[in-house]
Amino acid sequence: MDKDDSEMVMRDLLGVLVRVNRRYLRKHPETPRLYEADISYRRETTVEEFNSIPVILKAGGGDCDDLAPWRVAELIERDHEPARIYITCAETQDGMGEAKRLYHIRLKRADGTIEDPSEVLGMHRPLPDGWMPVDGVADLEAARLASKLWRLRRQGVASAKEKVVELRKRARAGDLEARNLVHILAQIRDAETPRRR
């Protein structure tokens, strides 16, 4: 297939998946929101699959063509926001010099913002299992939670910004758990912010 036909097929498949997910959310209103579910980005290593919400929940994660349709479906169904799938394509070569296309699936919000659920849920910057906290931070689960919260905040998710404000208030009031999370968030921010010379 040429690039235009390939992208049209991809858009059709993802459109069907958004509709399947919308139907699922209507039938199962108890389904957690994508960013509140206990899932992460997982790259597919074998056959490409387009998974719906129940399959992602059972597997504990999915890749970009699984996560973005879930997020679009919940924005449409739960927030009444006309979000849509946003596809980008890179032409590259495999290890044998053969041309291939790499697609990445994100979404475009009603205000034009591009949101990337895969990045929010761990793509490129997953917290490694062997990560050793420093400066007295010993709770790996807290580190994972802070890392997810930071990615959500960077994506502009309002509830994440509100959660960070709430954590800071709790930390100032002496809540040790909140203080721990605020400390980890500061470490992540410092690691990602380029130093000024």
C-alpha positions in Angstrom: 0.0 0.0 0.0 1.2 3.5 -0.6 1.3 5.9 2.4 -2.1 7.6 1.8 -3.9 4.2 1.5 -2.1 2.9 4.5 -3.0 5.9 6.7 -6.6 5.7 5.5 -6.8 2.0 6.6 -5.2 2.8 9.9 -7.7 5.7 10.5 -10.6 3.4 9.6 -9.4 0.7 12.0 -8.9 3.1 14.8 -12.2 4.7 14.2 -13.9 1.3 14.6 -12.0 0.8 17.9 -13.1 4.2 19.2 -16.7 3.2 18.5 -16.3 -0.2 20.2 -14.8 1.5 23.2 -17.6 4.1 23.4 -20.1 1.3 23.4 -18.2 -0.5 26.1 -18.1 2.6 28.3 -21.9 3.1 27.9 -22.5 -0.5 29.0 -19.9 -0.5 31.8 -20.0 2.9 33.5 -17.9 1.6 36.4 -14.9 1.3 34.0 -12.0 3.4 35.4 -10.7 6.4 33.4 -7.6 5.6 31.4 -5.2 7.5 33.5 -6.7 6.2 36.7 -6.6 2.5 35.7 -3.7 0.3 36.8 -2.2 0.0 33.3 0.9 1.2 31.5 2.3 1.6 28.0 3.5 -1.8 26.6 5.1 -2.0 23.2 3.9 -4.9 21.0 6.8 -7.2 20.0 4.9 -9.7 17.7 1.8 -9.3 15.7 0.1 -5.8 15.7 -3.2 -5.9 17.5 -5.9 -3.3 18.0 -7.2 -3.9 21.6 -10.4 -2.7 23.2 -10.7 -1.5 26.8 -11.5 -4.9 28.4 -8.5 -6.5 26.7 -6.2 -3.7 27.8 -7.5 -4.0 31.4 -6.9 -7.7 31.4 -3.4 -7.4 29.9 -2.4 -4.5 32.2 -1.5 -2.2 29.3 -1.3 -1.6 25.6 0.5 0.4 23.0 -0.4 3.6 21.2 -3.1 2.2 19.0 -4.8 0.7 22.1 -4.5 3.6 24.5 -5.4 6.6 22.2 -8.7 5.1 21.1 -9.6 4.4 24.8 -8.8 8.1 25.7 -10.8 9.4 22.7 -13.8 7.3 23.6 -13.8 8.4 27.2 -13.4 12.1 26.3 -16.4 11.8 23.9 -18.6 9.6 26.2 -17.8 11.0 29.6 -16.6 14.6 29.0 -18.7 15.3 25.8 -15.5 16.6 24.2 -15.1 16.0 20.4 -11.6 14.6 20.6 -10.2 12.6 17.6 -7.4 10.3 16.7 -4.2 11.9 15.5 -1.8 9.8 13.4 1.8 10.5 12.6 4.0 8.4 10.3 7.8 8.1 10.0 9.4 6.5 7.0 12.4 4.4 8.1 14.4 1.3 7.3 14.5 -2.0 9.1 17.8 -3.8 9.9 18.0 -5.3 6.4 17.7 -1.9 4.6 14.0 -2.4 3.7 11.8 0.7 3.8 9.0 0.6 6.4 6.6 3.0 8.0 6.3 3.6 11.8 3.0 5.0 13.0 2.4 6.7 16.3 -1.1 7.3 17.5 -2.0 10.2 19.7 -5.2 12.3 19.9 -6.2 15.9 19.3 -8.3 17.6 21.9 -11.1 20.0 21.1 -8.8 23.0 21.8 -6.2 21.7 19.4 -3.9 20.3 22.1 -2.1 17.1 21.1 -2.2 14.5 23.9 -0.1 11.4 24.0 -1.5 8.7 26.4 1.5 6.4 25.6 3.9 9.0 26.9 1.7 9.6 30.0 1.6 5.9 30.7 5.3 5.2 30.3 6.6 5.3 26.7 10.2 6.5 26.4 10.5 7.3 30.1 9.3 4.3 32.0 10.5 4.1 35.6 12.8 1.0 35.5 12.1 -1.8 37.9 15.6 -1.5 39.2 15.4 2.2 39.9 16.9 2.9 43.3 15.4 6.0 45.0 17.8 8.4 46.6 17.8 10.9 49.4 15.8 8.7 51.8 13.1 7.8 49.3 12.6 4.1 49.6 9.1 3.4 48.3 9.2 2.2 44.7 5.4 2.4 44.4 5.5 6.0 45.5 8.2 6.7 42.8 6.0 5.0 40.1 3.0 7.1 41.2 5.0 10.3 41.2 6.4 9.5 37.8 2.9 8.9 36.3 1.6 12.0 38.0 4.5 14.1 36.5 3.8 12.8 33.0 0.1 13.6 33.3 0.9 17.1 34.6 3.2 17.6 31.6 0.4 16.6 29.3 -1.8 19.3 30.8 -4.3 17.0 32.4 -6.2 19.3 34.9 -6.8 16.6 37.5 -3.0 16.0 37.7 -2.3 19.7 38.3 -4.9 19.7 41.0 -3.4 16.6 42.6 0.0 18.2 42.7 -1.4 21.3 44.4 -3.2 19.1 46.9 -0.1 17.1 47.6 1.9 20.3 48.3 -0.7 21.5 50.8 -0.7 18.1 52.5 3.1 18.1 52.6 3.1 21.6 54.2 0.6 20.3 56.8 3.0 17.5 57.8 1.7 14.5 55.8 4.7 12.3 55.4 3.3 10.4 52.4 2.5 13.6 50.6 6.0 15.0 51.5 7.6 11.9 50.0 5.7 12.3 46.7 6.4 16.0 46.5 10.1 15.2 47.0 10.1 12.6 44.2 8.2 15.0 41.9 11.0 17.6 42.6 13.7 15.0 41.7 11.9 14.1 38.4 11.4 17.8 37.6 15.1 18.6 38.2 16.2 15.6 36.1 14.1 16.7 33.2 14.8 20.4 33.3 17.9 21.5 31.3 20.4 23.3 33.5 20.9 26.9 32.6 24.5 28.0 32.0 
